[in-house]
Every structure is written in C-alpha cells, then in structure tokens.
Amino acid sequence: MTSHLLVSRFNTGVPVANYFIRACLIVVLNILDWERMSPSTGPGAMFYQFCDALEVKDGQIADQNGWGLEHAIQAWGGFFNASYTHYSKSYFRATNGSG
C-alpha cells in the first residue's frame, strides 16, 4: 500500500513520481507550523488542527496506540487538501506553470 501511494499521488493530489522534491516540501509544512508556535499559541493553531486530524476519528480521541498508519495517511491527506490546497496550487503554478 505504501509504495502504491508513493508512486501514485501520496494522497495529497501531488504526483510524487514527477514532483518528489516538491512533495517533500509540502510534507515539511506541518513541521514549519510547529516551529512557528510559541508558548502563547492558542488551540486553533494550524499545528494543533493537524494533530487533531490525526488523533481524532469519528469524534473519539486515539489512545496511546493511535489509529494506525492507514488512518494517519488518509487523515493527513484529507487535512492537507482542506488546509493547504490554496498554497500547493499557487506553488505548483509558480514553479511548474500549471495548477
């Protein structure tokens, strides 16, 4: 399953085979959100939304075992598409000439 995702679309709509570096940069967005946080960052911060997307399933919070890799990949892809789509489309348009 994982190799299929890497070869096809990495669950974000970004063709990894053609744009591997760009796809890696997109993955880093969540890390950058974490780095921008400060002690006064509120609960609505993008990084907390990212964590909630991975840790909450059907209104239930995951225990210490989490929900598993399949859920994490699907949840991250859904979160990315809902949260960063505007960024990715403008980035790819600027670097590749298409959206």
C-alpha positions as CSV (number, residue, x, y, z in Angstrom):
1,M,0.0,0.0,0.0
2,T,2.7,2.5,0.9
3,S,4.7,2.0,-2.3
4,H,1.5,2.4,-4.3
5,L,0.9,5.8,-2.5
6,L,4.4,6.9,-3.2
7,V,4.2,6.1,-6.9
8,S,0.8,7.5,-7.4
9,R,-0.3,10.6,-5.6
10,F,0.8,10.5,-2.0
11,N,-2.8,11.1,-1.0
12,T,-2.5,14.8,-1.5
13,G,-3.0,15.2,-5.2
14,V,0.7,15.8,-5.8
15,P,2.2,13.3,-8.3
16,V,5.2,12.1,-6.4
17,A,6.9,10.4,-9.3
18,N,7.2,13.7,-11.1
19,Y,7.5,16.1,-8.2
20,F,9.2,14.2,-5.4
21,I,11.1,17.3,-4.1
22,R,8.0,19.4,-4.1
23,A,6.1,16.7,-2.3
24,C,8.7,16.6,0.4
25,L,8.5,20.3,0.8
26,I,4.7,20.0,1.3
27,V,5.2,17.4,4.0
28,V,7.5,19.9,5.8
29,L,4.7,22.4,6.1
30,N,3.4,20.8,9.2
31,I,6.8,20.9,10.8
32,L,7.1,24.6,9.9
33,D,3.7,25.2,11.6
34,W,5.1,23.5,14.7
35,E,8.3,25.6,14.6
36,R,6.3,28.9,14.4
37,M,4.4,28.1,17.6
38,S,5.1,30.0,20.8
39,P,4.0,29.5,24.4
40,S,1.1,31.8,23.8
41,T,-0.1,30.0,20.7
42,G,-3.8,29.2,21.0
43,P,-5.7,26.0,20.5
44,G,-6.8,27.0,17.0
45,A,-3.2,27.0,15.6
46,M,-2.6,25.1,12.4
47,F,-0.3,22.5,14.0
48,Y,-3.0,21.7,16.6
49,Q,-5.5,21.3,13.8
50,F,-3.1,18.9,12.1
51,C,-2.7,16.9,15.3
52,D,-6.4,16.7,15.8
53,A,-6.8,15.5,12.2
54,L,-4.5,12.5,13.0
55,E,-5.6,11.8,16.6
56,V,-9.4,12.1,16.4
57,K,-11.5,9.6,14.5
58,D,-15.3,9.6,14.4
59,G,-15.3,12.0,17.4
60,Q,-13.1,9.8,19.5
61,I,-9.5,10.6,20.6
62,A,-6.9,7.9,20.0
63,D,-5.3,6.1,22.9
64,Q,-1.6,5.6,23.3
65,N,-1.7,3.1,20.4
66,G,-3.1,5.6,17.9
67,W,-5.4,4.7,15.0
68,G,-2.7,3.1,12.7
69,L,-0.9,4.1,9.6
70,E,-3.8,3.7,7.2
71,H,-5.8,6.3,9.2
72,A,-2.8,8.6,9.6
73,I,-2.2,8.7,5.8
74,Q,-5.9,9.2,5.0
75,A,-6.3,11.8,7.7
76,W,-3.2,13.7,6.8
77,G,-4.2,13.7,3.1
78,G,-7.6,15.0,4.0
79,F,-6.2,17.7,6.3
80,F,-3.7,18.7,3.6
81,N,-6.3,19.0,0.9
82,A,-8.6,21.0,3.2
83,S,-6.0,23.3,4.7
84,Y,-3.1,23.7,2.3
85,T,-4.7,23.3,-1.1
86,H,-4.5,27.1,-1.8
87,Y,-0.8,27.0,-1.0
88,S,0.0,24.0,-3.1
89,K,-1.9,25.2,-6.2
90,S,-0.2,28.6,-6.1
91,Y,3.2,27.0,-5.5
92,F,2.9,24.4,-8.3
93,R,1.5,27.1,-10.7
94,A,4.5,29.3,-9.9
95,T,7.1,26.6,-10.3
96,N,5.6,24.4,-13.0
97,G,3.3,26.7,-15.0
98,S,0.2,24.7,-14.1
99,G,-2.1,24.2,-11.1
